[in-house]
């Protein structure tokens, strides 16, 4: 079955540089793309120029010839190639961190248990249309090649005519798109349609960007609903001069008592999903909002790239040494290597590029100048362009939501607010191990003290092991309030409070703590007389939970 991405498709989870470090090689795998289980999109608002830049990360599962992607824009866009590294850096530097400081009551000892070649056509081909108008009701504005894509920008009189044109031109899209396309066609929006060029593979898929006139970012979520998964994570970054907030969606402040602090907040996405549901399904939480100054130099700095060293290389080994000194491993880089410097017959590509000098390459002919030019086009220039986001805008805001297809009925829009305060992505609490009464690390009761003074009691690890339950599951069973506050944000002033769940959250936390008291009373002391063979193994994972402070 063919699978297509429609709307601003997005992020998967694997960051190639991290994978490379973990396995000890430059290329650890040529990661397969995934379907649309999440969406990550970057906006940059330039009010002086009256423009919005949009960067979209595209992930796709299927055959290259079946790839089809279409996104609406409110005004005529200018297309450009973006970079995966932008999304990797933004995620790493703005994701929420839940850091535990640690102290003990009594003298904890280690008890038993374990804690666990790149040839391009000169013009794109469209089978049944031309620039004079194409099919009736469809106007082709522009055709171009952008990176690995054949692109066309068009407008249509009706959604039915747009679908017919796309289907006639080998965009294998369903007739059922008619309903979700209607609002965009009625709004006289433009449509950007992409296909991979004939000589490209799925691994060539790269983030795409477009600039259009306007000052208000919006996510075309109605169109995304066709290919979305239940509770799809939506991650929006806005570069601007002031903090960005949702205008037509609610804003939620999460209940940090619902977060699993023992696992570093591993259930954060679930808390966001439940908080958005408590707000009626249309709500964002702010993960981070603050200055872009610390981000400067994340993607490009003086001397980072020297493609001349690759152009002047005299052997594959010399070229690969220059590449490894400049570029992070990525799917785009892998596909450029396969195109310009394919491995010898019968040699695995990953093994070859990780150790070119281990193989006989004397008879290999490489267009080093062409390779250097392709690296500049597909990796260097997109990084230089994306770096401008950090230097030309003073503030970046990251907002997260979670929506199912049936909830994707309104396109979320964002505005700037000069009144609301910055939001840190670093959250801290104190973990107290209550080892009084000759308890060990393993059977000690635990409490997490939040920054606002609230206390979350947790049973011992001994209890969780015996019950076969994780701390995240335990919290989910006993926490009913995930949105501490539901509010309406706008371009002016402080948010309007709609629902204040703080009293209910306190009552819920009291019930949770009473449950822990009952459990601990039933378990009894459970004290261990001495440490066991697993004591050291227990201590190391616990300390790993005490994450470093983030700058």
N, C-alpha and C positions, 0 to 999 in steps of 0.2 A: 504494500500500500504506500502510495506517495504521501510524503509529509511536507507541508509548506509552512513557512513562517509569514504571518501577516501582522502588520503593525510594527511597533518598535520592539523587536525581539531582543533577547538579552543574554544575561550572564549565566555561565555555568560556574562550577566551583573550583576547577583546578587551575592553579597558577603555575606555569611551567618552571619558572626559576626555583620555586620552593621544591618541586618534585626533583629537579636536577640535584639540588643539594642533598636531598634525602637519600638518593640512590648512588651518589658518588660519580655520576657521569653528566656530561653537558646535556645530552638528550637521554632522558630516562624512558620516555615513551612518546609516541606520536598520538597524543590523546584524541580519542574519537569524540566528535561533537555530540551534543545531547539535545533533547527536544526542549520545548519551551516550558520549563518548570519554574523559571524566574525571569525577571526582566530588569535590566539595569540601563539607565539612560542619564546622560549628562547634558545639562543646559547651561549656556552662558549668555547672560543678558547684558547688552550694551545699550543703555538708554540714550547715551550721547549720539550713537550712530543709528539708533532705532532698529537694532537687529537682534536676533536670537540665533546662537550657534547650538546645534544639537549633535551629540555624539551617541551612536547606538552600537551596542555590541551584539553581533548576530551569531547565534548558535543554531545548528541545524543537524538533523539526523536523516540520512537518506542518500540517494545517488546524486551526483553533481548535476546531471542533466535534468533532474526533477526540481532543482532548487528554484523557488520563486518567492519573492519578497516585495511587499508593497506597503507604503506608508503615506498618509496624507499630510500635507503642510498647508498652513493658512495662506501663504503667499508663495510666489515663485522662488524656489530654492536654488542655491548654488551648491553643488556637491563637492565633497573632498574626502580623502581617505583618512581615517583615524587610526588609533593604535590600541591593542589590547593592554599595553603597559599602563595606559592612563587609568583603566578600570582596576587593574591590579594595585596600583599605587593608592588610588582613592580608597579602595576597600580596606587596604592594610592600615592606612593612616586615619580613617574615620570610623571604623567599625567599633561598636561598643565593647569595652573591656570591663570585666567585673573582677576586681582585684581584692583578694582577701589578705588582710593583715592577720597575724596569728599571735595568740597568747594562750597560756594554760593556767588553770587553777589547780593547785596541788602539784605533785611531782609525777608527771606522766612517764610511764615506762613502756617499753615495746612489748605489747601482748600479742597473742596469736592472731592469725588471720591475715589476709592480704587485701589491700585496697587496689581494691582494684582501679634553463633554456626557454626561454619565455617568449614565444612568438605570438604576436597579437594581430588580429585582423584590423584593417584600417577603419572599418566602419561596422557598427552593430547591425545585425540582420533582423528584420521584422517581416514576417511572411505576408501579411495581408494589409499593410498600412504604409503610408508614406508621409512625409512632412507636410504635404499639402492638406492634410486633414484626416487621412486614414478612413476608418469605418464611419458611417453616419453617426453623428452625435458624439464623436470622440475627436479631440484636437490634440495632436502631438506638438508639444512645445519645443522639446529639445531631445536629441539623442547623443550619447557620449559614452566613452569608456573611462571608468574611474577605477583605478587599481585593477582587481581581477574581474570587475563587473562590466557587463553591458547594461547601460541605464537608459531609461526613457522617462521623461516628465510629460504628463498629459493632464487634460481636463475632459470631463464628460458631461453631457446634458442629463443623463439618467444613469442610475447604478446598473440597470440591465444592459445598457449599451456599453458601459465600462467593462462589465464582466464578459460580455461577448467579445470585445476587442482583446482582452487579456487571454481568454481561452483560445481565440483564433491565432494568437501569437505565442502559443505554447506555454502560457502560464496556466498550468492545469489546476484551476481553482474551482471550487464548488459553486453551483447556482445559489446556494443558501446564503452567500455573502451579500445578496441584494439588500437584506434588512439592515445589516450593520454598515453598509456603504452609504445608505441613503442620507444620513445626517451630513456626511462630508461632501457628497455631491450637491446636496441642497445648499450647502454653505459656499459653493463655488470654489472649493479647495482644489489644490493641485495634488497629483498623485505621482510619487516616485516609485517606479517599478524596476527591480533588479533581477538579472539572471547572471549566472557565471558564464564567462566567455568559454567558447567551445574547447579550448585547450586547457582549461583550469579544472582543478580537483576540489573536493570539499575542503581539504586542508588549506586551500588558498583563501577561504572566506575570511574577511577581515572587517573590523568595525568601519562603519560608514558615517560620514558627517554631512550636515547640510546647514547652510545659513539662509535665513529668510527675514524679511522685514517684519518687525513686531517688537513688543516688549514684554509679552506675557507667555511663558512656557506652558504647554499643555501636553498631556500624554494621550494619544489616540487609543484609549483603552477599549473602546467599543469594538474597534476592528481587531484588537488583540484577542478578544474573547473567543474568536473562532478556533484558535490554536492553544488556548490556555489550559492549564491543569487546575484542579481544585486547590483553593488557598494559594494561588500563585504569589510568590513574593515579588513585590514591586519596590525597587530601590531607585530613588530620584536624587540626583545631585544638581544643585543650582549654584552657579558662580554669578555673583552680583556685587553690588556695593553695600547692601544691607542684608540682614537675615531674610531668607526666603521662608514663606509659610503657605500652607494650602489655603485657597480662597473658597472653593465650593465643596471641599471635603472637611470633615471635622478634624480636630487635632486632639490627640490623647497623650496624657502622661501616664506611663505604665506604673503598675504597682510593683516596686522592687522586692516586696515580700514574696512575689510569685516566681522570682528568678531563682534558678538552682545555682547558688553561689559556690557550692562544693565542686561543681564541674565547670567553673568559669563562665557560667551563663549559657550553657549549651542549649537550654530550652528557650532562649530569647526569642527566636522566630515564632515559637508556639505562643508565647506570651503576647507578641505583636498581633498574631492572628486572632486570638481570643479577645484582645482589647479592641481591635477593629470591629469584631462581631458585636461586642457590647455597645459600640457606637453606631450600630446599624449597618455595618459593612463598608461604609465610606469614611475612612479615617486614616490619618498618618500620624506616626510618632516621629519626633526629631531625634536622630541618633547623634548628630553633631551639627554645630553651627559656630563658625569662628573665622579667624584670620587665615588668609592664604599664605602669609609670610613663611611659616614653617615648611610649606610644601615646595617652595621655590627650589629648583635644582633637582626635583624628583625624576624628571624625564630627560632633561638635557642640560649640559653645562659645557663650558669652553673646553675643547679637547676631547670630548667624549667619543666622537666618531672621527675616523680617519679612513674613509673608503679608498683613498689613494693608495694606501698600503695593500689593499686587496686588488685594486686595478693593476698594480705593478708586481704582483706576486708571480713567481716563476714555477711554483709547484703547488699541488693541492694541499700539501701539509703546511706550507707557508701561508696560504690563503686561510686555511682553517685556524691556524694560530691567531691570525689577525682578527678573524671573526669572533673567536671565543674570548678575545680580550675586549671586545666592544659590545657585543649583542647578547641579550638574554635568550635562552632557548625558547622557541615558540613554534606554533604550527606554521605561521607565515615563513619564518626562517627555514624550517625544515623543507617546505615546498620549494623555496628558492634554491636550496642546496640540491634537491632532487632534480630540479630543472637545469641548473647550470653545471653541477658537479656530481652527477649520479655515481653511486658506488659501483665497483666492479661487479660483473655478472656473478650471481650466486652469493653475494655478500649482503648481509643485513644492513640496512641504511643506518639504523641507530648505532650499531657496533662500529660501522665505518667512520661516521662523523665523530664519534667519541675517541677514535684512535686512528686517524688517517695514516699516520706513520707506520702503523702495524701491517699495512697492506702494500702491495706492489701497485704503484700508480704511474710508472714511467711512461706507459703508452697512452695515458689519459690526456685528452685535449680539452682545455677549459677556456672559455671566453671570459677572462678575468675582468676586462673592462666592462663588458656587458653585465657581468655579475655585480660589480661595484655600482653600476648605474641602477640596477634593479633594487639593490639594498637601499640605495639612497631614496628611491621613489616609494618603496613599500614600508620601510622602517625608519629611516633617518628623518625625512621631511615630516611624516606624521608626528613623530616625537617632538620635533622642534615646534610644530604648530600647536600641539597639545600643551606644551610647556607654557605657552602664552596665557593659558587659562589661569595659571598661578601668578603671573606677573602683571596681567592687565585687569585683574579683578581683586578686590580687597577681601571678599568674604566668600566662603563656600558653605553650603548647607546640605546635609544629607537627611532625607526623610524616607521612612519605610512604611509600607503597608502590606496587606495580604488580601487578595481578592479571588473569589471564585468566578467562573464565567457568568453566572446569573447575576452577580453583583456589578458587572462591568457595563453599567447603563449610563454612566456620566463620565466624561473625560475630565480627570483632575487638572485643575489650573492652579498656578502658583504666583504669588505676588511678593514684593519686598516690604518688610516692616522695619522701620527705624527705631521702634520703641522696645521691642522684646529683646531680652538678654541673650547672650551667647549660650550655647549648650555644650558642655564637655562630654566627650565620649568615654571618659574614664570614671568608673563608679567604684567606690571603695566601701568595704565593710570589714568588721573584725570577727574572726572565727575564734571562739573560746572553747577550749577542750577542758571539760570539767572532770579532772582526774582525782578529785578529793575522795577519800574513802578507799584509797589503794586501788584505784582504777587504772587501767592501761589505755594506750591510744585506741585500742580496738573496742573496748567496752565503755569508753567514756561518753557521757552525754555531751552534746554539742549545741552551741548557740551561736547564731550569727547576729551581730549588732549592726544595724544599718546606720547610715550617716544621720538620719532623722531621729535616731534614738530607739526605733522599734526593734524588738528582739524576736528572732525566729528560732524556736527550739527544734532540734533535730535529734532523732534517736541515734544510738551508737551504730557504728559500722557492723558490730556483731548482730544487731537486730536486722539490718538490711540484708546481710548475708543469709541469715536464717530464714527471712521471709522471701528471699529471692526477688527483692524489690530494689529499684534504684532511688536515689534521692529525688530525681526529676519526677519519676512516677508518683512518689509519695506526695510531693508538693502539688502535683496536678490533681490528686484525689482530694486534697484538703484545702485547695485555694479556689474560691469562687469569684474573686474580684481581680481582674487583670488591668482594667483601665481605672487608675486612681482618680483622674480628672478627664472629663470630656468637655471640650471648649471649641468655640468658633473663632478662628483667626481671620485677620483681614489686613489690608495695607495700612490701616490707621489704628494706633493705640494698642493697649493691652487686649488680650483675648477676652471674649465674653464667655463666662462660665455657664455651661449648660447643665452638667451633671457633676456633682461632687460626691464621689464614692469613698471619701476618706474615712468617714464614720463606719460605713459598712465594711471597709477593708480592715479597720481596727477590730471590729467584732469578729470578722472572719479569722483574723490572726489569733485572737483569743481562743476561738474554738479549735484552731489548729494546735496551739500550744497545749490546750487541755487534752487533746488527743495524744500528744507526745507524752504528757505526764502519765496518762493511763497506760500507755505502752511500756514506759520505763518502770512503772509500778508493777506491771505484770511480769516483766522480764526479771526484775530484781537486780541484785548487784552484778552478777555475772563476772565477778572479778577473777582475773587470771593470776595465778601465783607466780608465774615466771614467764619470761619471753619465750616464744617458740621459734621454729625455723623460719617462719614467714615474717618475723618482726622487722627485719631490715627492708624487706620488700614492701611492707606497709608504709614505712617511714618515707621512702623515696617518692611514691606517688602523692602522698599528702603534701610534701614540700613543693611538689611540682604545681600544686593548686595555688600556692601563694605566688601569684604572678607579679612580675616586676611592675613598678609604677611606670606609667607612660608619660613622656614629657608633655 
